[in-house]
């Protein structure tokens, strides 16, 4: 089964080797026929601890690392 890849903005890097990424998605409401934005935050593992708040990163699904972390940062891709 392929692993999901999401792109989002870093909103926090306070944790040790952990960042919080906000991923926004846009979809058309079925009844109102308007474009709606929804966002969700994901905790991701950052092994290098070099990513700053405001950076745009890509994260990939992985095995559970902790209670909340099941994503890792993809390095070398933009």
N, CA and C of each residue as an Amber inpcrd file, in Angstrom:
protein
   234
   0.8380000  -1.1810000   0.0000000   0.0000000   0.0000000   0.0000000
   0.8850000   1.2470000   0.0000000   0.6490000   2.1720000  -0.9420000
   1.4980000   3.3680000  -0.9930000   1.2670000   4.2830000   0.1970000
   2.3240000   4.9960000   0.5600000   2.2370000   5.9110000   1.6860000
   1.7410000   7.2630000   1.1980000   0.8840000   7.8920000   2.0120000
   0.3450000   9.2020000   1.6390000   1.4140000  10.2790000   1.8090000
   1.3700000  11.2840000   0.9430000   2.2680000  12.4320000   1.0210000
   1.4070000  13.6790000   1.0340000   1.6520000  14.5560000   2.0280000
   0.9130000  15.8020000   2.1590000   1.8870000  16.9720000   2.1750000
   1.3980000  18.1530000   1.7910000   2.2170000  19.3590000   1.8210000
   1.5250000  20.3920000   2.6850000   2.3030000  21.0680000   3.5310000
   1.7160000  22.0560000   4.4260000   2.7550000  23.0100000   4.9720000
   2.3050000  23.8800000   5.8800000   3.1390000  24.9050000   6.4760000
   3.4400000  24.5450000   7.9260000   4.6780000  24.7600000   8.3440000
   5.0860000  24.4720000   9.7190000   4.5510000  25.5710000  10.6300000
   3.8000000  25.1910000  11.6620000   3.2480000  26.1660000  12.6080000
   3.9450000  26.1020000  13.9580000   4.6860000  25.0270000  14.2430000
   5.3950000  24.9220000  15.5180000   6.5730000  23.9670000  15.3700000
   7.6740000  24.3130000  16.0400000   8.8320000  23.4190000  16.0850000
   9.3920000  23.3460000  17.5010000   8.5130000  23.4780000  18.4880000
   8.9300000  23.5170000  19.8900000   9.4030000  22.1660000  20.4050000
   8.8520000  21.0840000  19.9010000   9.2230000  19.7650000  20.4030000
  10.5910000  19.3300000  19.9120000  11.2100000  18.4070000  20.6210000
  12.5000000  17.8650000  20.2260000  12.2960000  16.8830000  19.0770000
  12.8400000  17.2280000  17.9040000  12.7200000  16.4290000  16.6760000
  11.2710000  16.2700000  16.2460000  10.4240000  17.2280000  16.5790000
   9.0120000  17.1800000  16.2040000   8.5820000  18.5390000  15.6740000
   7.8380000  18.5230000  14.5900000   7.2330000  19.7510000  14.0760000
   5.7370000  19.5110000  13.9230000   4.9780000  20.6030000  13.9010000
   3.5450000  20.5270000  13.6650000   3.2860000  21.1930000  12.3170000
   2.6430000  20.4690000  11.4190000   2.4010000  20.9370000  10.0560000
   0.9090000  21.1260000   9.8550000   0.5250000  22.3020000   9.3500000
  -0.8740000  22.5990000   9.0590000  -1.1090000  22.3560000   7.5690000
  -2.0080000  21.4260000   7.2690000  -2.3230000  21.0620000   5.8870000
  -3.7200000  21.5670000   5.5770000  -3.8320000  22.3770000   4.5120000
  -5.1360000  22.9060000   4.1000000  -5.6210000  22.1590000   2.8690000
  -6.9210000  21.8910000   2.8430000  -7.5280000  21.2970000   1.6540000
  -8.7170000  22.1420000   1.2460000  -8.9980000  22.1670000  -0.0420000
 -10.1200000  22.9340000  -0.5680000 -11.0520000  21.9810000  -1.3010000
 -12.3560000  22.1870000  -1.0820000 -13.3350000  21.3420000  -1.7560000
 -14.6120000  22.1380000  -1.9810000 -15.4090000  21.6620000  -2.8910000
 -16.6760000  22.3150000  -3.2060000 -17.7700000  21.7230000  -2.3270000
 -18.5060000  22.5920000  -1.6210000 -19.5920000  22.1330000  -0.7630000
 -20.7050000  21.5620000  -1.6430000 -21.2100000  20.3730000  -1.3260000
 -22.1810000  19.7310000  -2.2100000 -23.5140000  20.4750000  -2.3190000
 -23.9380000  21.1380000  -1.2510000 -25.2280000  21.8190000  -1.2750000
 -25.0910000  23.3070000  -1.6160000 -24.1500000  23.9710000  -0.9740000
 -23.9860000  25.4100000  -1.1820000 -23.2140000  25.7570000  -2.4460000
 -22.4990000  24.7810000  -3.0110000 -21.7290000  24.9600000  -4.2380000
 -20.6790000  26.0650000  -4.0940000 -20.0870000  26.1680000  -2.9010000
 -19.0160000  27.1300000  -2.6400000 -17.7230000  26.3660000  -2.3800000
 -16.5990000  27.0290000  -2.6370000 -15.3080000  26.4610000  -2.3090000
 -15.0310000  26.7260000  -0.8360000 -14.7370000  25.6660000  -0.0760000
 -14.5190000  25.7710000   1.3550000 -13.1080000  25.2880000   1.6770000
 -12.4250000  25.9870000   2.6040000 -11.1080000  25.5660000   3.0630000
 -11.2330000  24.9090000   4.4310000 -10.6010000  23.7640000   4.5810000
 -10.5190000  23.0800000   5.8590000  -9.0460000  22.7820000   6.1250000
  -8.6480000  22.8480000   7.3880000  -7.2540000  22.5680000   7.7160000
  -7.1680000  21.5540000   8.8440000  -6.0280000  20.8810000   8.9030000
  -5.7710000  19.8880000   9.9370000  -4.2890000  19.9400000  10.2750000
  -3.9580000  19.6930000  11.5400000  -2.5720000  19.7250000  11.9770000
  -2.0520000  18.3030000  12.1700000  -0.8340000  18.0710000  11.7130000
  -0.1800000  16.7730000  11.8440000   1.1510000  16.9610000  12.5520000
   1.4730000  16.0630000  13.4850000   2.7900000  16.0370000  14.1170000
   3.6930000  15.1770000  13.2490000   4.8810000  15.7000000  12.9250000
   5.7950000  14.9870000  12.0450000   7.1880000  14.9190000  12.6690000
   7.9170000  13.8650000  12.3380000   9.2680000  13.6430000  12.8640000
  10.2770000  14.3580000  11.9800000  11.1100000  15.2180000  12.5970000
  12.1630000  15.9590000  11.9050000  13.4860000  15.5550000  12.5240000
  14.1650000  14.5960000  11.9050000  15.3940000  14.0500000  12.4750000
  16.4980000  15.0940000  12.5900000  16.6150000  15.9950000  11.6150000
  17.6980000  16.9830000  11.6280000  17.4180000  18.1650000  12.5490000
  16.1720000  18.3920000  12.9040000  15.7830000  19.4890000  13.8010000
  16.1450000  20.8530000  13.2170000  16.1060000  20.9940000  11.8820000
  16.5300000  22.2220000  11.2140000  15.3770000  23.0140000  10.6090000
  14.1660000  22.5170000  10.6450000  13.0420000  23.1710000   9.9750000
  12.4750000  24.2610000  10.8660000  12.2250000  25.4410000  10.2770000
  11.7580000  26.6010000  11.0340000  10.2630000  26.8150000  10.8080000
   9.6690000  27.6200000  11.6730000   8.2490000  27.9580000  11.5500000
   8.0560000  28.7730000  10.2700000   7.0170000  28.4430000   9.5110000
   6.7160000  29.1450000   8.2700000   7.2170000  28.4290000   7.0310000
   8.0820000  27.4380000   7.1870000   8.5810000  26.6820000   6.0450000
   7.4700000  25.8130000   5.4620000   7.5200000  25.6300000   4.1530000
   6.5900000  24.7280000   3.4760000   7.3000000  23.3870000   3.3220000
   6.7050000  22.3350000   3.8700000   7.3430000  21.0170000   3.8740000
   6.3800000  19.9710000   3.3340000   6.9690000  18.8300000   2.9510000
   6.1880000  17.6620000   2.5440000   6.4010000  16.5910000   3.5940000
   5.3070000  15.9480000   4.0010000   5.3880000  14.8990000   5.0080000
   4.8420000  13.6030000   4.4250000   5.4040000  12.4880000   4.9150000
   5.0170000  11.1690000   4.4140000   4.5790000  10.2990000   5.5760000
   3.5550000   9.5230000   5.3480000   3.0310000   8.6190000   6.3610000
   4.0670000   7.5440000   6.6860000   4.1520000   7.1690000   7.9680000
   5.1120000   6.1460000   8.3810000   4.5320000   5.3600000   9.5500000
   5.3390000   4.4850000  10.1150000   4.9150000   3.7220000  11.2740000
   4.7510000   4.6670000  12.4650000   3.9640000   4.3160000  13.4650000
   3.8150000   5.1880000  14.6330000   5.1490000   5.3520000  15.3750000
   5.5490000   6.5950000  15.5770000   6.7810000   6.9000000  16.3030000
   6.4460000   7.2040000  17.7600000   5.3240000   7.8680000  17.9870000
   4.8360000   8.1290000  19.3390000   3.3090000   8.1600000  19.2740000
   2.6830000   8.6420000  20.3360000   1.2240000   8.6570000  20.3880000
   0.6140000   9.4840000  19.2540000   1.2300000  10.6230000  18.9380000
   0.6810000  11.5140000  17.9150000   1.4640000  11.4960000  16.6060000
   2.7260000  11.0690000  16.6300000   3.5700000  11.1570000  15.4340000
   3.4820000   9.8990000  14.5870000   2.8700000  10.0330000  13.4100000
   2.8610000   8.9440000  12.4330000   3.2730000   9.4610000  11.0570000
   3.9740000  10.5980000  11.0230000   4.4300000  11.2170000   9.7790000
   5.9010000  11.5860000   9.9180000   6.6350000  11.5570000   8.8040000
   8.0180000  12.0080000   8.7920000   8.1870000  13.0530000   7.7000000
   9.1750000  13.9230000   7.8730000   9.4660000  14.9550000   6.8890000
  10.2640000  14.3340000   5.7580000   9.8710000  14.6200000   4.5150000
  10.6010000  14.1500000   3.3560000  11.7010000  15.1620000   3.0740000
  12.9530000  14.7130000   3.0550000  14.0660000  15.6140000   2.7820000
  14.4890000  15.4800000   1.3270000  15.0240000  16.5540000   0.7890000
  15.5120000  16.5250000  -0.5870000  14.4530000  16.7860000  -1.6310000
  13.2000000  17.0130000  -1.2350000  12.1400000  17.3270000  -2.1900000
  11.5540000  18.6780000  -1.8780000  11.1630000  19.4000000  -2.9200000
  10.5790000  20.7220000  -2.7020000   9.2100000  20.8330000  -3.2940000
